[in-house]
Amino acid sequence: MIQCHTIVVGAGITGLTLALQLRRKGIDAIVVERQNRIGGQIHTVSDGPFVFETGPNTGVVKHPEVAELFEQLGDACQLETALESSKKRLIWKNGKFNPLPAGLLQAITTPLFTWHDKFRILGEPWRAKGTDPNESVAALAARRLGKSYVDYAVDPFISGVYAGNPYNLAVRCALPKLYQLEQQYGSFIRGSIAKAKQPKTERDLKATKKVFSAMGGFSNLTNAVANAIGTEHILTSVDKISILPNADNTWRLTGRRNGEEIEIEANKVVTTCGAYSLPELLPFIDAEIMEKINNLTYAPVVQVGVGLMNTNGNDWLAFGGLVPSIEKQNVLGILFPSACFSDRAPQGGALMSFFIGGMRHPEMLNMSDSELINMVSTNLHSMLGFERGTVPDAVNISRHQRAIPQYEASTDERLQAIKRAQYKYPTLCIAGNLRDGIGMGDRIKQAFDIASKF
């Protein structure tokens, strides 16, 4: 029998960050993980000179907590922000990648948006606020900006972030800050100007909004957090996990590790795993409540990492290129990690990540490795201009059946169900990316917020 104060279920970035914050406060926390490794979706793989991420490639320093986590780790793991040359974002239209406008001149001359919508956007500050609380991201953007902005800005952006469909995601849930700009200020433009003028504390300034990774890859971050926790407080390869409340409001976790039964008793439990794991994990929660908590769609994603030893001068100095669904291509987008971060590919070479599937093409998750490699090799020529027949020097294929949760209109129902469960069991916290945002920064912030309530 193992005893501790808090059990944290899930050794992804949320669970690990939470356990670290608790242990820094002197709280005895143990992390329990089903997989045989830590990191969850985060996993960095080296293949010769190439450094592949099989899960998230980047995050955004959107909250001060991101910087503070790296400060806590010190020399054990260094924050790496993206190179200036990678600020360029590309959008595919009419057979080529075009830069997303980064200034007034580009906004006027870009072929991405119609002239009608370019002029129409001048009236955005005076358009009426929306009244539908479940309005989709696409509907809001069409109403305020115009259809071409939906097709060539919003749609690819949602594909890049959620691998989702902007017509299905509720803007209030999926992009709450954008929703609040309209609700509070009546306009995206007026709201952005007002926000920029607001005074910021020294802590606020830590949220630089820069794209980031960890030096050498995100696994260096999760490994450093695990070491700071103490690996003896992290139990991996635990399956058949079930948690039940005791009569005295404490908790008992049972499971199997390396073929042996384990049992842990604790005062509190925090789950950070996917919603799909919760029915088996928390069998004591009323079926009607659990059905609402578990009512969450996940986008499937295939990531094909491609390493080239020599680009022959065909270098893509950009963050990446996104592909609108209206263009009917077979990829969601292409990220250029070696243009963003150091030491991801050899000098003169490149590392790229092709994202395939999503809510647009979920069936592509079932494509064979050879089919995916052929598709990517074709796109190296047709989309990126490499010589026909170019074969990658290294390939890494990662399939994620449940990659990214979709914050649809059912989100409110899920959040209310979580509150009901936590009200009935006050020492239980249901966390993870089923609420509070899906980005790396959101996950880290959630962990800090939960720890602050202990």
PyMOL commands that set and color helices and strands:
alter all, ss='L'
color gray80, all
select helices_A, chain A and resi 13-24+64-76+84-87+104-109+115-126+137-144+147-162+171-174+176-185+188-197+204-206+218-229+231-233+275-281+287-293+325-327+337-340+362-366+369-382+411-424+440-452
alter helices_A, ss='H'
color red, helices_A
select strands_A, chain A and resi 2-9+29-32+44-47+50-53+59-60+79-81+89-93+96-99+211-214+234-235+238-245+251-257+260-271+298-308+320-322+333-335+350-357+394-405+428-430
alter strands_A, ss='S'
color yellow, strands_A
deselect
rebuild
show_as cartoon
